[in-house]
Amino acid sequence: MAIYVVMEPPGRGEKPDTTAFVRDGFSWLGFLVPPLWLLLHRLWIEAALAFVAMALLSMLAEGLNFGLAGPLLSLLVSLYVGLEGQALRIAALRRRGWHEWGVVAAGRIDDADTRYVLEAEAHSDEQAPAQRIVPDAAHARPAHMGIALGLNHTPGRP
């Protein structure tokens, strides 16, 4: 079974079909063609960075006559996108204001959608959403506003 991270759009009153399901795990297409996979998922900056990194590593290996090590350096970028591509998608959705509803385990994306709808209906009838364990940094305030010099400052103590 696969694990899907369920991301909901910024407005809670929107249609439920706008919910995004991001499959957690290795992305073979992201491994084989990283810039194209990133462009497919509208990760423009990440795609440009992956393309530039692959091109620079190839040119560096060509200029220094690394031989077989040249293509292996570009393989590092491919491996990174294959392993962390789905996390990059989730981070991009968070930057756009989407929030994480939770995770759903299912064999296919259709089953994940069905499980999400059933669980969302069950939780909406029971109670309000649970409080976040990790608060947003935008709402946090520093405990002590005094001047601190060096490593000997303890927050909350004068």
ABEGO torsion letter per residue (X at the ends): XBBBBBBBBABAABBAAABBBBBBEBBAAAAABAAAAAAAAGBAAAAAAAAAAAAAAAAAAAAAGAEAAAAAAAAAAAAAAAAAAAAAAAAAAAAAGBBBAEBBBBABAAAAAAAAAAAAAAAAAABBBBBBABBBAAABBBABABBBBEAABBBGBX
